[in-house]
Amino acid sequence: MKKFNKILLIVLITVAFTSVDIFAQGPGPPPPPDHSSIGNQNKGGAPIGGGLFILLGLGAAYGGFKGYKFYKKKNKSMLD
């Protein structure tokens, strides 16, 4: 029963954090008609593409490491 409660708590926390809408800053107003590419540039939003893939990759590597560690521990206990 304790294991079920722990899993239920983890699922509820995960759902609570993934249901929160988190957005990057939206683009600014459009430039005036006489806007040139040499002058002022539009600030735009926060670039999240590269950083997002880095974080996903690090999370996958950490999960793989933990899974491998668990697998080795399980096999070692079976052999003993």
PETAUR-V977763 format. One record per residue. N is the residue number from 1. RES is the residue in one small letter. SS is DSSP state (~ for helix, > for strand, _ for the rest). PHI is phi in whole degrees, -180 to 180 (999 if undefined). Layout:
n: <N,N>
res: <RES,RES>
ss: <SS,SS>
phi: <PHI,PHI>
This chain:
n: <1,2,3,4,5,6,7,8,9,10,11,12,13,14,15,16,17,18,19,20,21,22,23,24,25,26,27,28,29,30,31,32,33,34,35,36,37,38,39,40,41,42,43,44,45,46,47,48,49,50,51,52,53,54,55,56,57,58,59,60,61,62,63,64,65,66,67,68,69,70,71,72,73,74,75,76,77,78,79,80>
res: <m,k,k,f,n,k,i,l,l,i,v,l,i,t,v,a,f,t,s,v,d,i,f,a,q,g,p,g,p,p,p,p,p,d,h,s,s,i,g,n,q,n,k,g,g,a,p,i,g,g,g,l,f,i,l,l,g,l,g,a,a,y,g,g,f,k,g,y,k,f,y,k,k,k,n,k,s,m,l,d>
ss: <_,~,~,~,~,~,~,~,~,~,~,~,~,~,~,~,~,~,_,_,_,_,_,_,_,_,_,_,_,_,_,_,_,_,_,_,_,_,_,_,_,_,_,_,_,_,_,_,~,~,~,~,~,~,~,~,~,~,~,~,~,~,~,~,~,~,~,~,~,~,~,~,~,~,~,~,~,~,~,_>
phi: <999,-65,-65,-63,-63,-65,-65,-61,-64,-63,-64,-64,-65,-62,-65,-64,-79,-83,-85,-75,-81,-121,-123,-76,-64,-72,-68,-75,-67,-66,-71,-65,-60,-91,-71,-108,-76,-85,-80,-62,-112,-69,-66,70,-97,-77,-76,-114,-60,-65,-66,-65,-69,-65,-64,-64,-64,-64,-65,-66,-64,-65,-63,-64,-62,-65,-65,-64,-62,-65,-62,-65,-65,-66,-67,-66,-71,-72,-78,-75>
